[in-house]
């Protein structure tokens, strides 16, 4: 299992920046990019995560919940 190396805040910034790079510069582009990044995280959470233990699953879910919180703060 791959170990997560970015903090939730760093991952949030990375996702929003990737979405901004794919968004035509429009009024509200940052808001659109944030919404798209949250959609990406929601899709990740919908995947069948292959956790070896309940603690691993909890860590996975907690991490991505924190990423969503950080996206909303940007």
N, C-alpha and C positions, 0 to 999 in steps of 0.2 A: 504494500500500500504506500502510495506517495505521501510524503510528509509535507504539510502546508508550510511554506516559508514566508509568505507575506502576511502582515497583520491585516485584520479586517479593514482598517482604514486604507492601507496601501492597496488592497485588492479592490475596494470600492473606487478609489481614484483611478486605478488601472482600467476597470470596466467602463467607467463614465468617459474617460479619455478615448478609449477605443470606440465607443459609440459616437462621441463628438467627431472623431476622424471620419466616420461614415455618414455624418449628417451634413447636408448642405447648410451653409450658414444662413440661418433664418432667425427671426425674432423668436426667442424661446428655445433655441437649439440646446442649451444646457439642460433645460427642463425635460426636453424630449429625450436627450441622451440619458438622463437619470432614470426616466421611465423605462427606457429600453434596457438599461443595465439591471433594473429590478426584475424585468421579465426574464432576462437571462438567468438570474439567480433563482427565480421561481422554477424555471425549467430544470436547473440543477437539483433543486430540492425534490422535484417530481421523479427524478431518476431512482432506480433501485440501487442504492448505495451498498456496496459489498463490505459491510462492516464485519470485522471478526468478533467484536464484543459489543455489548450495549454501550459501554463507555466510548468506544470508537464512534458509534453512531451518534451518541449525544454530542461528542466533540465536533463532529461533522455538521450536525444541525445547528449547534450553537455558533460555530464559525460563520456559517452562511447567514444566520439571523443577524449577527453583528455586522456583516458586510452590508446587508440591507439598511440597517440603522445608520451606518456611515454614509451610504449613498444618499440617504435622505438629508443628512447634515451638509452635504456639499452644496 
